[in-house]
Amino acid sequence: MTATLCDPEPDAVPLEPLRPTGLDAWRTAHPQHAAWLEATGFAAKTGETCLLPGASGGLARVLAGLGDDPDPVHGDLWGWAGIAQALPGGIYALETAAAVDPARVALGWGLADYRFGRFRIVTPPTARLCWPAGCDRAAVTRALDATTLVRDLINRPAGDLGPARLAEAAAGLADSFGAALRVVVGDDLLTEDYPAIHAVGRAAAEAPRLIDLSWGDPGAPRLTLVGKGVCFDTGGLGLKPAEFMKTMKKDMGGAAHVLGLARMIMDAGLPVRLRVLIPAVENSVAGNAIRPLDVIRTRSGKTVEIGHTDAEGRVILADALTEACRESPDLLIDCATLTGAARVALGTDLPALFSNDDAVAGALLDAAAAAADPLWRLPLWLPYRRQIEGKTADLTNDAESRHGGALTAALFLREFVTPEVPWIHVDMMAWNTTSRPGRPEGGEAQGMRALFGMLSARYEAC
């Protein structure tokens, strides 16, 4: 992922960032280039570049536009991604006394490097940046590698990444960092009491499974990550329309996120006892598929009435969250592409955050702002709990109202979380609907860098 970031080169082309407010002063200081700026129309807009020729005809310098003010959420992150994509092949070196964050420069540049080339030949980027002075290379590389992992996993089609291959991806990660991995497959889920995972996944050609990764000192604070791993979601017997099914390879985006976050945690050596739980299934149609108004028992003992077979993600998460709480972790985090309602409320770029702990939620929002990786907190609004009460079972997976669907889904998950366990739930899109600089259409990591920032602050001093 860092192929476009390199060690300093003496012949690198200087790259000078400018904002519109500084353009007149720059022209005054460099009158020999004033006519060229006028002719090219360079206005220092975000992502805009101006190539300045040298006396011998080569490229002497590049002016990089950063716009009027930093984006209040992302800073200049995506502006640097745009600059990286706009420049011709060559090696560039940041040259500035301006207030730019060298890590943000390198991260934006590296994110523009991403290409999904598993099934076709892609053209690699050719504009390289020397690592900026003062940049924490390890931290930037860690974020880039984890983002690549998340994007690659989500972008793989379901025919190439079913539950078995998702488990293989977890095994590869475990091997890389010396973690232990255990996978419970098929009818063994019933033997080991994960009935909800089995019920949702039993109709698929590939058996459902629970992926269970552990790493770190058993005596360290326990951190457990749970990720929704629906490798493809047809909607079950409540079949999705074709246009909504088209992107359902991304319904394992929560699993991809917890694997990416686990990679960052293990690479950084955070002093935690890490556990990752991923219920991996396909929600398919067959004669043994769960039916509307079926009642299934969960690992917790609570029963769930299946109001809709397309609300399966919360059902499999119920078993995983119950198992996670069995160890009373210091912190529990789940990530899931759970509801369309969260997208209606917040759009596709902004994941919804729910938590039963105000201090933990506040720390995460602070980390999100620092990492330019936004989240927005929504409430666990207890008066809506009545909407998930079942008529023939303890709970229903389909709230009686169409309103507040992200909230009722979060309240459903809350039923399987021990109240004393600090818990974060992130409901995300995990997908870019269009291509923008550094954010190509397809799978996307959302909130992962924010989560890692919060965890680093929480545990590095332990």
C-alpha positions in Angstrom: 0.0 0.0 0.0 2.9 2.4 0.6 4.6 1.8 -2.8 4.1 5.5 -3.6 5.9 6.6 -0.4 9.6 6.4 -0.6 12.8 7.4 1.2 14.2 10.9 0.5 15.7 11.4 -3.0 18.1 14.2 -3.8 16.6 14.8 -7.2 12.9 14.9 -6.0 10.8 17.7 -7.4 9.8 20.2 -4.6 6.1 20.1 -3.8 4.9 23.4 -2.2 1.4 23.6 -0.8 -0.5 26.9 -1.2 -3.8 28.3 -0.1 -5.6 31.0 -2.1 -4.9 33.5 0.7 -1.2 33.0 0.1 -1.2 33.2 -3.6 -0.6 36.9 -4.1 2.3 36.8 -1.7 3.8 33.9 -3.6 3.5 35.7 -6.9 5.2 38.7 -5.5 8.1 36.6 -4.1 8.4 34.7 -7.5 7.7 37.2 -10.2 9.3 35.0 -12.9 6.4 32.6 -12.5 3.5 35.1 -12.3 2.7 35.0 -16.0 2.7 31.1 -15.9 0.3 31.1 -13.0 -2.0 33.5 -14.9 -1.8 31.5 -18.1 -2.6 28.2 -16.4 -5.4 29.6 -14.2 -3.9 28.2 -11.0 -6.0 29.4 -8.1 -4.8 27.0 -5.3 -8.1 25.2 -5.1 -8.3 21.9 -3.2 -6.4 19.2 -5.1 -5.3 21.6 -7.9 -1.7 21.5 -9.1 0.5 23.8 -11.1 3.6 22.4 -12.7 6.4 25.0 -12.9 9.0 24.4 -15.7 12.7 24.8 -15.1 15.2 26.6 -17.2 16.3 23.5 -19.0 12.7 22.5 -19.8 12.3 20.0 -16.9 9.9 20.1 -14.0 11.3 22.5 -11.4 8.6 22.7 -8.8 4.9 21.9 -8.2 2.4 24.1 -6.5 -0.2 22.1 -4.6 -3.6 23.7 -3.9 -5.2 23.1 -0.5 -8.2 25.4 -0.9 -9.3 28.3 1.3 -9.4 26.5 4.6 -8.9 22.9 5.8 -12.0 20.7 5.7 -13.4 21.0 9.2 -13.8 17.2 9.4 -11.1 15.8 7.2 -8.5 18.6 7.1 -6.4 18.4 4.0 -6.5 14.5 3.8 -8.5 14.2 0.6 -6.9 17.2 -1.0 -3.6 15.4 -0.8 -5.2 12.3 -2.3 -6.4 14.4 -5.2 -2.9 16.0 -5.6 -1.3 12.5 -5.7 -3.7 11.4 -8.4 -3.3 14.6 -10.5 0.5 14.6 -10.7 2.5 13.0 -13.5 4.9 10.2 -12.7 8.0 11.2 -10.8 9.3 11.6 -7.2 8.2 14.6 -5.2 9.3 16.0 -1.8 7.1 18.2 0.4 8.7 21.6 0.9 6.9 23.9 3.2 6.9 26.0 6.3 3.1 26.1 6.2 0.9 24.5 8.8 0.4 21.0 7.2 0.3 17.7 9.1 3.0 15.5 7.6 1.1 12.3 8.6 -2.1 13.6 6.9 -0.1 14.3 3.8 1.4 10.8 3.7 -1.9 9.1 4.5 -3.8 11.0 1.8 -1.1 10.2 -0.7 -1.0 6.5 0.3 -4.8 6.1 0.2 -4.8 7.4 -3.4 -2.5 4.4 -4.2 -5.3 1.8 -3.7 -6.3 -0.3 -6.7 -8.3 -3.6 -6.5 -6.5 -5.8 -9.0 -7.5 -9.3 -8.0 -9.4 -10.0 -11.2 -7.9 -7.6 -13.7 -4.6 -5.9 -14.5 -4.6 -2.4 -13.0 -2.3 0.5 -13.7 -0.3 1.4 -10.6 0.2 5.0 -9.7 3.5 6.5 -10.7 3.7 9.7 -8.7 5.8 9.0 -5.6 6.3 11.1 -2.5 9.3 11.1 -0.2 8.2 10.5 3.3 7.6 13.9 4.8 9.9 15.0 7.7 8.4 14.4 11.1 6.0 11.8 9.8 5.4 8.6 11.9 6.0 6.1 9.1 5.0 3.1 11.2 1.6 4.7 12.1 0.8 5.7 8.5 1.9 2.4 7.1 -0.2 0.6 9.7 -3.3 2.6 8.7 -2.7 2.1 5.0 -2.2 -1.7 5.3 -5.3 -2.1 7.4 -7.3 0.0 5.0 -6.1 -2.1 2.1 -7.1 -5.3 4.0 -10.6 -4.0 4.6 -11.1 -2.7 1.1 -9.8 -5.9 -0.5 -12.0 -8.1 1.6 -15.2 -6.1 0.9 -14.4 -5.9 -2.8 -14.1 -9.6 -3.3 -17.3 -11.0 -4.7 -19.3 -13.6 -2.7 -18.2 -16.4 -5.1 -14.6 -15.6 -4.1 -15.2 -14.9 -0.4 -17.8 -17.0 1.3 -17.7 -18.0 4.9 -14.8 -20.5 4.4 -12.6 -18.0 2.7 -13.4 -15.3 5.2 -12.1 -17.8 7.8 -9.0 -18.3 5.6 -8.4 -14.5 5.7 -8.6 -14.6 9.4 -6.2 -17.5 9.5 -3.7 -15.6 7.4 -3.9 -12.7 9.8 -3.5 -15.0 12.8 -0.4 -16.6 11.2 1.2 -13.2 10.5 0.9 -12.1 14.2 1.1 -15.3 16.1 -2.6 -15.3 17.1 -4.7 -18.4 17.9 -7.6 -19.2 15.7 -10.6 -21.5 16.2 -13.5 -22.0 13.8 -16.7 -23.7 14.7 -18.4 -25.0 11.5 -21.8 -26.2 10.4 -23.7 -28.5 12.8 -20.9 -28.0 15.4 -22.6 -24.6 15.9 -25.5 -26.5 17.4 -23.3 -28.8 19.5 -21.5 -25.7 20.9 -24.7 -23.7 21.4 -24.7 -21.1 18.6 -28.2 -21.8 17.3 -28.9 -18.4 15.9 -25.8 -18.4 13.7 -26.7 -21.8 12.5 -30.3 -21.0 11.8 -29.5 -18.0 9.6 -26.7 -19.7 7.6 -28.0 -23.3 7.3 -29.7 -22.8 3.9 -26.4 -21.8 2.1 -24.2 -24.1 0.1 -21.3 -23.1 2.4 -21.8 -24.0 6.0 -22.1 -21.2 8.6 -19.3 -20.8 11.1 -18.0 -18.8 14.0 -14.5 -17.4 13.6 -12.7 -16.9 16.9 -9.3 -15.3 17.0 -7.3 -14.5 20.1 -4.0 -12.7 20.7 -2.0 -11.1 23.5 -1.2 -11.6 27.2 -4.1 -13.4 28.9 -3.5 -11.1 32.0 -3.9 -7.9 30.0 -7.2 -6.0 29.7 -9.7 -7.9 27.6 -10.7 -6.2 24.4 -13.3 -8.0 22.2 -14.2 -7.2 18.7 -17.3 -8.6 17.0 -18.0 -8.2 13.2 -21.0 -9.1 11.2 -19.9 -11.6 8.5 -22.8 -12.0 6.1 -20.8 -12.8 3.0 -23.8 -12.4 0.8 -27.3 -11.4 1.7 -30.2 -12.3 -0.6 -32.7 -11.2 2.0 -33.6 -14.9 2.5 -37.2 -15.8 1.8 -38.0 -12.1 2.0 -35.9 -11.7 -1.1 -34.3 -8.3 -1.8 -35.1 -6.6 -5.1 -32.2 -7.1 -7.6 -31.0 -3.5 -7.4 -30.6 -3.8 -3.6 -28.9 -7.2 -3.8 -26.2 -6.0 -6.2 -23.9 -4.7 -3.5 -24.6 -7.3 -0.9 -21.1 -8.8 -1.1 -20.3 -5.9 1.2 -22.6 -7.3 4.0 -19.5 -8.8 5.6 -18.1 -5.2 5.9 -18.2 -5.4 9.7 -16.1 -8.5 9.7 -13.6 -6.8 7.4 -13.4 -3.9 9.8 -12.7 -5.9 12.9 -10.0 -7.8 11.0 -8.5 -4.6 9.9 -8.7 -3.1 13.4 -7.2 -6.3 14.8 -4.3 -6.0 12.4 -3.6 -2.5 13.6 -3.8 -3.5 17.3 -1.5 -6.5 16.8 1.0 -4.6 14.6 1.2 -1.8 17.2 1.5 -4.4 20.0 -1.2 -2.8 22.2 -1.1 -4.3 25.7 -4.5 -6.1 25.5 -5.9 -9.6 25.4 -7.6 -9.3 22.0 -10.4 -11.5 20.9 -12.2 -11.3 17.6 -15.5 -13.0 17.0 -17.0 -13.2 13.5 -20.3 -15.1 12.8 -19.8 -15.9 9.1 -22.8 -16.9 7.0 -24.6 -16.5 3.7 -28.3 -15.5 4.0 -29.6 -17.8 1.2 -32.8 -19.3 -0.1 -33.5 -23.1 0.2 -36.0 -25.4 1.6 -34.5 -25.3 5.1 -34.2 -21.4 5.2 -35.6 -19.7 8.2 -39.2 -18.5 7.5 -41.1 -15.4 8.6 -42.5 -15.9 12.1 -40.2 -18.8 12.8 -38.9 -18.6 16.4 -35.3 -19.4 17.1 -33.4 -19.7 20.3 -30.2 -17.7 20.8 -27.1 -18.6 22.8 -28.4 -16.3 25.6 -31.5 -18.4 26.0 -33.7 -15.5 24.7 -36.0 -16.4 21.8 -36.4 -14.3 18.6 -39.4 -14.2 16.3 -38.2 -13.7 12.7 -40.4 -10.8 11.6 -38.3 -10.5 8.5 -35.7 -12.8 7.1 -33.7 -9.8 5.7 -33.0 -8.6 9.3 -30.5 -11.5 9.8 -27.4 -9.6 10.8 -28.6 -8.7 14.3 -29.7 -12.4 14.8 -26.2 -13.8 14.2 -24.6 -11.0 16.2 -26.8 -12.0 19.1 -24.9 -15.2 19.6 -21.5 -13.6 19.1 -22.2 -10.8 21.6 -23.5 -13.3 24.2 -20.2 -15.2 23.9 -18.2 -12.0 24.0 -19.8 -11.0 27.3 -19.1 -14.4 28.9 -15.6 -13.2 29.6 -16.7 -9.7 30.9 -14.3 -7.8 28.6 -12.9 -4.4 29.5 -14.4 -3.1 26.3 -16.6 -4.7 23.6 -16.9 -3.2 20.1 -19.1 -4.5 17.3 -19.0 -3.3 13.7 -21.8 -4.1 11.2 -23.4 -3.1 8.0 -26.6 -3.4 9.9 -29.4 -1.0 8.7 -30.4 1.0 5.7 -32.1 3.3 8.3 -28.7 4.6 9.5 -27.9 5.5 5.8 -31.2 7.4 5.5 -30.4 9.3 8.7 -26.7 10.0 8.1 -25.9 9.2 4.5 -23.3 6.8 3.2 -20.1 8.4 4.5 -21.0 8.8 8.2 -21.3 5.7 10.3 -23.7 5.7 13.3 -22.2 5.2 16.7 -24.1 3.8 19.7 -22.8 3.1 23.1 -23.9 2.3 26.6 -21.0 4.3 28.1 -20.8 8.1 27.7 -17.1 8.3 28.5 -16.1 5.6 26.0 -18.3 7.3 23.3 -16.8 10.7 24.0 -13.3 9.3 23.8 -14.2 7.7 20.4 -15.6 10.9 19.0 -12.5 12.8 20.1 -10.4 10.2 18.4 -12.6 10.4 15.3 -12.0 14.1 15.0 -8.2 13.7 15.5 -8.0 10.9 12.8 -10.3 12.7 10.3 -12.4 9.5 10.4 -15.9 10.7 11.4 -18.6 9.0 13.4 -21.9 10.4 14.7 -23.5 9.3 17.9 -27.1 8.2 17.9 -29.1 7.4 21.1 -30.0 4.0 22.6 -33.5 5.4 23.1 -35.0 3.1 25.6 -38.7 4.1 25.0 -38.4 2.4 21.6 -37.6 -0.9 23.2 -41.2 -1.9 23.1 -41.0 -2.1 19.3 -38.7 -5.1 19.5 -40.8 -7.1 21.9 -42.0 -10.3 20.2 -45.6 -11.6 20.1 -44.7 -15.3 20.2 -41.1 -14.9 21.5 -39.0 -12.7 23.8 -38.0 -10.4 20.9 -38.6 -9.8 17.2 -35.9 -8.9 14.7 -38.3 -6.6 12.8 -39.5 -3.6 14.8 -43.2 -2.8 14.5 -42.4 0.7 13.2 -40.5 1.7 10.0 -39.2 4.8 11.9 -35.9 4.8 13.9 -34.7 1.5 12.4 -31.0 2.1 13.3 -32.1 2.7 16.9 -34.3 -0.3 17.2 -31.6 -2.5 15.7 -29.1 -1.2 18.2 -31.6 -1.8 21.0 -32.0 -5.4 19.8 -28.2 -5.9 20.1 -28.2 -4.3 23.5 -30.4 -7.2 24.7 -27.4 -9.5 24.3 -24.8 -7.2 26.0 -24.2 -7.5 29.7 -25.1 -4.0 31.1 -21.8 -3.7 33.0 -19.7 -4.2 29.9 -18.7 -1.0 28.1 -20.0 -1.4 24.6 -19.7 0.3 21.2 -21.8 -0.5 18.2 -20.9 1.0 14.8 -23.5 0.8 12.0 -21.7 1.5 8.8 -22.1 1.5 5.0 -18.5 0.2 4.3 -18.9 1.2 0.7 -18.2 4.2 -1.5 -21.0 4.7 -3.9 -18.9 6.9 -6.3 -15.2 7.4 -6.8 -13.5 10.4 -5.3 -9.8 11.1 -4.7 -8.4 8.5 -2.4 -11.9 6.9 -2.1 -12.6 4.7 -5.1 -16.0 3.2 -5.6 -16.3 0.0 -3.7 -15.4 -1.3 -0.3 -14.3 1.3 2.3 -12.9 1.4 5.9 -15.1 3.7 8.0 -14.4 4.5 11.6 -11.5 2.0 11.8 -8.8 4.6 12.3 -10.9 6.4 14.8 -11.4 3.2 16.8 -7.7 2.5 16.8 -6.9 6.0 17.9 -9.3 5.6 20.9 -7.9 2.2 21.8 -4.3 3.5 21.6 -5.1 6.3 24.0 -6.9 3.9 26.3 -4.3 1.1 26.4 -0.9 2.4 25.5 -0.3 3.6 29.1 -1.3 0.3 30.6 
